[in-house]
Amino acid sequence: MAAYRRSLDIYQGYNYKRDKQTPVGFITRLQIGDTIIHADQTCKDPTQPSHDLKVVAVLSGVQWDTGLTDPLYFTGQISVSNRQTVALMTINPLIQAEVVLHFAIYDYDPMAKIYFLAFSSNGTDVKGLLEKRGDDINLSVFDEPASEVRSPENYAFQMGVVPVPAPQTLLIATADQRQVVKSWGLPIG
């Protein structure tokens, strides 16, 4: 089965340039348990560069092996405030590990000469649980600021999310106007 793995350009995510056509991605909504991780960074929408996007994270990578129960993995950069919130979650035992998120990965179509939505939650809530590895949750944040973009100050983080037992859909595209909707999650019963 084909996997979706992308390395994303942090610099282009923070500093959109029209003459650069590298993949970028963002988490635009994130809630872990009862805690909302705020969309407190502003970036450009690569499909409409005159419009701003409020984002929780500028992503450096995403991975999904495209199976119904395969986890989604995200790596990226978050703000100082969000770093403090996530760091607290990693040292306090989480009572709830439920996750609600929106994400969008953009790539460039050289034939159409435009950015397109390549992988996303398709504008809907994606509901999952933080992945567990043994007794530990798959959520972490660095203690030192990232060096790819120094202003605004930001910190590398990563998380893995497994689906809740309910059918959901994710959008994958290989070019502008070439997309497919894939299922994620299995219902109980």
N, C-alpha and C positions, 0 to 999 in steps of 0.2 A: 504494500500500500504506500502511496506517495505521502511524503511528509511536507509540511509547510515550515520552513526555517528561513529566517531572514536576519541578516545583520543590517542594522539601521544607522543612519548618519546623525549622531547627536548634534554635531555642529550645524548641519543644515536644518535640523529640527528647531534649534534655537534661533538661527540666523539665516532665514530663508533667502536664497539668491536665485533669481530667475535663470541664470546661465549655468546652474548646477542641477543635475537631474539624478540624484541619489535617493534611495528609499528612506522614508522617514515614518515615524509612528508615534502615537500618543495614547495614553490612558486619559479619558476625559471625564470619567466618573469612577469613583472607587469607594466602597463601603465595606469595612471588615467588621463583622459583628454589628454592634450598635454605633461604631465609630466611623464617621465620615472623614475620609482623607480629602481635603479640599483641593479644588481646581484653582490653584493660586499662582500659576505661571501663565504667561500670555505668549503664544506663538502664532505664526501665520498658517492659515489653511492652505496647503499647497495646491488644492484644486481651485481656490479663489484667493489669491495672495493679498487682495485688498481687504480681506476679512480676517479678524483675529479669532483665535481659538483659546478658550480657557482650558488649561490642561492640568491634570494631577501629576503626570510624568511625561517626560520626553524619553522615548524608548530607544535603546541601543540594540535590542534583539527580541525576537519572538519565535516560539517554536510550538508546533502542534503536530503530532504524528497522524492526524486525521481520523483516528478511530473514535467510535462513539463514547468510549470511556477514557480516552487518553487525556492527560492533563494539558493545560495551556501553561506555557512558561513565558514570563516577561522579565526583561532586565532593562533598567533605565535610570533616569536621574529625577530626583524629587527635590523640593525646596527644603530650606532649613527647618521651617515649621513642621512640614510633613515628615522630615527625617526624625524629629523629636517624637512625634506621635507613633511612627512605626517602630522606632527603637524601644519605646516603652512597651509596645505590644510584644516585642521579642523577649523581654525580660519578665513580664507579668504573664502568668498562665492565662491563656485565652479560654473563657467559658464558652463563647461562641466563635466558631471559625468560619461562619458563613460569609460569602463574598458576593457583592453585586458590583458589576463593572460595565463600562462602555469602553471600547478601544477601537482605534482606527489605524491601519497601516496603509501607507500610500506608496505607490511606485510610479515610475515614469514610462509612458508608452511612446517609444520613438517613432512609431508609424503615425499615430494621431497627434504627436507632439504636445501631449498634456499629461499631467499627473492624474491618476485614477485611484479609487479605493480598492486596494488589493486584498485586504483581509480585515474583517471587522465583525463587530457584534451587530451590524446591520441596523444601528440606531435603536436597538432594544436592550433591555437589561439582560446581561448574562449572569446567571446565578450558579454559584459553585461553592466549594469548600476549600479552605487552604489545604494543600497537599501535606500529608504527614510522611515523614521519613523516620521510621521507628517511632520514638516518642516526641520528636521535634517537628515543628511546623516548618514548611518551606517558605519562610519569609525572613529576609535579612536586609540590613542597611549598613553601609560603611560608616566608620567613625570620622574619616578624613574627607574633606571636600574633593570633588572630582576635578580633574585638570583639563578635560576637553574644552569646557566652557567655564570660565572663572567668574563671570558676572552675568546673571545673578548667581550667587553661591548656590551650589547644588551638590547632592550626594547620590552615589550609586546605590541602587536597591535591586532586589530580585524577589520574585514570588512564583510559586506554582499553584495552580487552581485546578481542582478536579470537578467534574459536573455533579450537580445534585441529581437525584434519581427522577428526572423529568425530561421530556424531549425539548430541545432547544435547537436553534439554527445559527450558523455562522456563515458569512459570505466570503468566498474566495474568488479572486479574479486573476486572470493571466494577462489581460490587456483591457483597455477601455472597450466596453461593450462585450467582453468575453468573461462571463462570470457564472458561478454555480453556487447554490445554497447547499451546505452540508449539515447533517444532523450532528448534534453533540448532546450526550446524555441519554440514558435509557429509563423508561418509566418502570415503576415497581408493579409487579403483577402482570 
